[in-house]
Amino acid sequence: MTQLEQRLRRNIAEVSGHIAAAAVRAGRSPGDVTLVAVTKSAPDAVIPLLAGCGLDNLGESRPQRLAERQRLAPDARWHLIGHLQRNKVRDALAAAELIHSVDSLRLLERISQVAGELGHTARLLLEVNISGEAAKHGFSPDELRAHWADCQRIPHVELAGLMTMAPLSDDPETARPPFRGLRELRDELRAATGLPLSELSMGMSGDYEIGVEEGATLVRVGSALFEGLETP
């Protein structure tokens, strides 16, 4: 085993251990949480090693970069986690098994159109701007409530759940209110409609433990896994 793989395995074990501990604190099973390894900061040489290290859910922020990385790990389940422009939807659907960042009704309608043309059902999450920050994308909670009936009627898509991003902060506890708010909004929409909405994507390298404690089923972790890795 190379030094690169040894370091990678240590990083994965550390992050996985934190996820498991957070799940236990919340009375959850660690198996209910999927670690999505965000490969943006990973050297190319690391990507083919990930499956052998137990990581088969990988994420990228841009469709073009996702397609490039997908060639290095073609058997992985790839997630698109970044902002998606409507003119990039076809590329995203060709590469991603789950899109985390559907942030408007117009984008949802465009995904539906392209998925229908491809004879495909797009699995996706609706992004919610729980914190209300102007710089963040996503439906506001009230906007999503207002458009919820419209969202459900749109064909060729599977609404698998919700996603949010917490405000940037050195204090992970800052993420707890928006993460809790997303879970409560999901529970409200699920109770009103009966849709499972089983996925909650929340938590990144600085706050994924809080995400798990508040109900995340998907955590998007990059730098905690890959920072410090250098290829020979």
C-alpha positions as CSV (number, residue, x, y, z in Angstrom):
1,M,0.0,0.0,0.0
2,T,1.4,3.4,-1.0
3,Q,1.8,6.3,1.5
4,L,-0.9,8.2,-0.4
5,E,-3.4,5.4,0.1
6,Q,-2.4,5.0,3.7
7,R,-3.0,8.7,4.4
8,L,-6.3,8.5,2.5
9,R,-7.5,5.6,4.5
10,R,-6.6,7.3,7.8
11,N,-8.6,10.4,6.7
12,I,-11.6,8.3,5.7
13,A,-11.5,6.4,8.9
14,E,-11.4,9.6,11.0
15,V,-14.3,11.2,9.1
16,S,-16.3,8.0,9.2
17,G,-15.7,7.7,12.9
18,H,-17.0,11.2,13.6
19,I,-20.1,10.4,11.5
20,A,-20.7,7.3,13.5
21,A,-20.2,9.0,16.8
22,A,-22.6,11.8,15.8
23,A,-25.2,9.3,14.7
24,V,-25.0,7.5,18.0
25,R,-25.3,10.7,19.9
26,A,-28.6,11.4,18.0
27,G,-29.9,7.9,18.6
28,R,-29.5,7.0,14.9
29,S,-27.8,4.2,13.1
30,P,-24.5,5.2,11.4
31,G,-25.7,3.2,8.4
32,D,-28.4,5.8,7.8
33,V,-25.8,8.4,6.8
34,T,-24.0,8.4,3.4
35,L,-20.7,10.1,3.1
36,V,-20.4,11.9,-0.2
37,A,-16.7,12.5,-0.9
38,V,-16.5,15.9,-2.7
39,T,-13.5,15.4,-4.9
40,K,-12.9,19.1,-5.9
41,S,-9.7,19.2,-3.8
42,A,-8.5,15.7,-4.5
43,P,-5.5,15.0,-6.7
44,D,-6.4,13.0,-9.8
45,A,-4.3,10.1,-8.6
46,V,-6.6,9.7,-5.6
47,I,-9.8,9.2,-7.5
48,P,-9.2,5.6,-8.7
49,L,-8.3,4.7,-5.1
50,L,-11.6,5.7,-3.5
51,A,-13.7,2.6,-4.3
52,G,-11.0,0.4,-2.8
53,C,-11.2,2.5,0.3
54,G,-14.9,2.1,0.7
55,L,-16.1,5.4,-0.9
56,D,-18.4,4.9,-3.8
57,N,-20.5,8.1,-3.5
58,L,-18.5,11.0,-5.0
59,G,-19.5,14.6,-5.6
60,E,-18.4,17.5,-7.8
61,S,-19.7,21.1,-8.1
62,R,-19.7,21.5,-11.9
63,P,-21.1,19.2,-14.6
64,Q,-17.9,19.5,-16.7
65,R,-15.6,18.7,-13.8
66,L,-17.9,15.8,-12.8
67,A,-17.7,14.3,-16.3
68,E,-13.9,14.5,-16.2
69,R,-13.6,12.9,-12.8
70,Q,-16.2,10.3,-13.7
71,R,-13.8,8.8,-16.2
72,L,-11.4,8.1,-13.3
73,A,-14.0,6.3,-11.3
74,P,-16.7,5.2,-13.7
75,D,-18.4,2.8,-11.3
76,A,-19.0,5.3,-8.5
77,R,-22.3,7.0,-7.8
78,W,-21.7,10.6,-8.8
79,H,-23.5,13.5,-7.2
80,L,-23.8,17.1,-8.5
81,I,-23.7,19.3,-5.5
82,G,-23.0,22.8,-6.9
83,H,-25.2,25.4,-8.5
84,L,-26.6,24.2,-11.8
85,Q,-27.3,26.5,-14.7
86,R,-30.2,25.6,-17.0
87,N,-28.0,25.4,-20.1
88,K,-25.9,22.7,-18.3
89,V,-28.8,20.4,-17.4
90,R,-28.2,17.9,-20.2
91,D,-24.6,17.5,-19.1
92,A,-25.7,17.0,-15.5
93,L,-28.2,14.4,-16.3
94,A,-25.7,12.4,-18.3
95,A,-23.2,12.3,-15.4
96,A,-25.0,12.6,-12.1
97,E,-27.2,10.0,-10.3
98,L,-28.4,12.6,-7.8
99,I,-28.5,16.4,-8.2
100,H,-28.5,18.1,-4.8
101,S,-28.9,21.7,-6.0
102,V,-32.3,22.3,-7.7
103,D,-32.8,25.8,-6.5
104,S,-35.8,27.1,-8.5
105,L,-39.0,26.1,-10.2
106,R,-37.6,27.2,-13.6
107,L,-34.6,24.8,-13.1
108,L,-36.9,22.0,-12.1
109,E,-39.0,22.5,-15.2
110,R,-35.9,22.5,-17.4
111,I,-34.7,19.3,-15.8
112,S,-38.1,17.7,-16.4
113,Q,-38.0,18.8,-20.1
114,V,-34.5,17.3,-20.7
115,A,-35.2,14.2,-18.7
116,G,-38.4,13.6,-20.7
117,E,-36.4,14.0,-24.0
118,L,-33.9,11.4,-22.7
119,G,-36.5,9.0,-21.5
120,H,-35.1,9.4,-18.0
121,T,-36.4,10.1,-14.5
122,A,-34.1,12.6,-12.8
123,R,-33.5,12.0,-9.1
124,L,-32.9,15.3,-7.3
125,L,-33.0,17.3,-4.1
126,L,-34.6,20.8,-3.8
127,E,-32.1,23.3,-2.4
128,V,-33.6,25.5,0.4
129,N,-32.0,28.7,1.6
130,I,-33.0,28.2,5.2
131,S,-30.6,30.9,6.5
132,G,-32.0,33.6,4.2
133,E,-28.5,34.8,3.1
134,A,-28.7,36.8,-0.1
135,A,-25.5,35.2,-1.5
136,K,-27.0,31.7,-1.3
137,H,-29.1,29.9,-3.9
138,G,-32.3,28.1,-3.2
139,F,-36.0,28.3,-2.5
140,S,-37.0,30.2,0.6
141,P,-39.1,28.0,2.9
142,D,-42.2,30.1,2.1
143,E,-41.4,30.0,-1.6
144,L,-41.1,26.2,-1.5
145,R,-44.4,25.9,0.4
146,A,-46.1,28.1,-2.2
147,H,-44.7,26.1,-5.1
148,W,-44.9,22.6,-3.5
149,A,-48.0,21.6,-5.4
150,D,-46.4,22.7,-8.7
151,C,-43.2,20.8,-7.9
152,Q,-45.2,17.6,-7.3
153,R,-46.9,17.8,-10.6
154,I,-43.8,18.1,-12.7
155,P,-43.1,14.8,-14.6
156,H,-39.8,12.9,-15.2
157,V,-38.4,13.8,-11.8
158,E,-38.1,12.1,-8.5
159,L,-38.2,14.5,-5.5
160,A,-35.9,12.6,-3.2
161,G,-35.5,15.2,-0.5
162,L,-34.0,18.6,0.4
163,M,-30.6,20.2,0.7
164,T,-29.2,23.2,2.4
165,M,-26.0,25.0,3.2
166,A,-25.2,26.6,6.6
167,P,-23.7,30.0,7.0
168,L,-19.9,30.1,6.9
169,S,-18.6,30.2,10.5
170,D,-15.8,28.9,12.6
171,D,-18.4,27.7,15.1
172,P,-20.0,24.4,13.9
173,E,-23.0,25.1,16.2
174,T,-24.0,28.0,13.9
175,A,-25.2,25.3,11.5
176,R,-27.6,23.7,13.9
177,P,-30.6,26.1,13.5
178,P,-30.6,25.9,9.6
179,F,-30.1,22.2,9.7
180,R,-32.9,21.7,12.2
181,G,-35.1,24.0,10.1
182,L,-34.5,21.9,7.0
183,R,-35.5,18.8,8.8
184,E,-38.6,20.4,10.2
185,L,-39.6,21.7,6.8
186,R,-39.1,18.3,5.3
187,D,-41.3,16.8,8.0
188,E,-43.9,19.4,7.3
189,L,-44.0,18.7,3.6
190,R,-43.9,15.0,4.0
191,A,-46.8,15.1,6.4
192,A,-48.8,17.3,4.1
193,T,-48.3,15.2,1.0
194,G,-47.2,11.7,1.9
195,L,-44.0,11.9,-0.2
196,P,-41.2,10.1,1.5
197,L,-38.6,12.9,1.0
198,S,-36.1,10.5,2.5
199,E,-32.9,12.4,1.8
200,L,-31.6,15.4,3.7
201,S,-28.3,16.7,2.3
202,M,-26.7,18.9,4.9
203,G,-23.2,19.2,6.4
204,M,-19.8,19.8,4.9
205,S,-16.3,19.5,6.3
206,G,-16.7,22.0,9.0
207,D,-20.2,21.0,10.2
208,Y,-21.1,17.5,9.1
209,E,-21.3,16.2,12.6
210,I,-24.0,18.8,13.4
211,G,-25.7,17.7,10.2
212,V,-25.8,14.1,11.3
213,E,-27.1,15.0,14.7
214,E,-29.9,17.0,13.1
215,G,-31.0,14.2,10.7
216,A,-28.7,14.4,7.6
217,T,-28.8,11.3,5.4
218,L,-26.1,12.7,3.1
219,V,-23.0,14.7,4.2
220,R,-20.8,16.4,1.6
221,V,-17.2,16.2,2.8
222,G,-14.2,17.3,0.8
223,S,-11.3,19.0,2.6
224,A,-11.5,16.9,5.7
225,L,-10.9,13.9,3.4
226,F,-8.4,15.2,0.9
227,E,-6.4,18.2,2.3
228,G,-2.8,17.4,2.8
229,L,-2.8,14.5,0.3
230,E,0.1,14.9,-2.2
231,T,1.0,12.7,-5.1
232,P,4.6,11.5,-5.4
